[in-house]
Amino acid sequence: MAIEVIDNTRQSRYEVSFDGALVGIADYHREGSTVVLPHTLVDPQMRGRGLAALLIQRALDDARAAGCCVVPSCSYAAEFIDRHPEYADLLAPPSVGGGESPVL
């Protein structure tokens, strides 16, 4: 059983392969020094093996190595960071002035 995670920069996504077959992806895009993680998907037949966690961990480790912050707009990525507080320092700060509008 060979599991491999790569950064496919041409398609702006991390890919996980199981015995040479692509079984999952985690899309990303960069906005300056911020990495946005909008979507994670693993083949339903391959779920429960920690493959999505490998994708997100690799994305977060790469963001840290590049000095980037992260916006986990994918619910799985957000939950992963909640369960692994060692990555909480990567969360992008809220936008300046980006709070809720006052109710008039």
JOJONOR-V622073 format. One record per backbone hydrogen bond with DSSP energy under -1.0 kcal/mol. CO is the residue of the C=O (numbers start at 0). NH is the residue of the N-H. Records with the same first field share a line. If there is no record, write none. Layout:
CO->NH, NH
This chain:
1->18
3->16
5->14
6->8
7->12
11->27
12->7
13->25
14->5
15->22, 23
16->3
17->20
20->17
22->42
23->15
24->40
25->13
28->35
30->33
32->68
33->30
34->70
35->28
36->73
38->26
40->24
42->45
49->53
50->54
51->55
52->56
53->57
54->58
55->59
56->60
57->61
58->62
59->63
60->64
61->65
62->67
63->66
68->34
69->91
70->36, 72
73->77
74->78
75->79
76->80
77->81
78->82
79->83
83->86
84->87
86->89
87->90
89->69
94->97
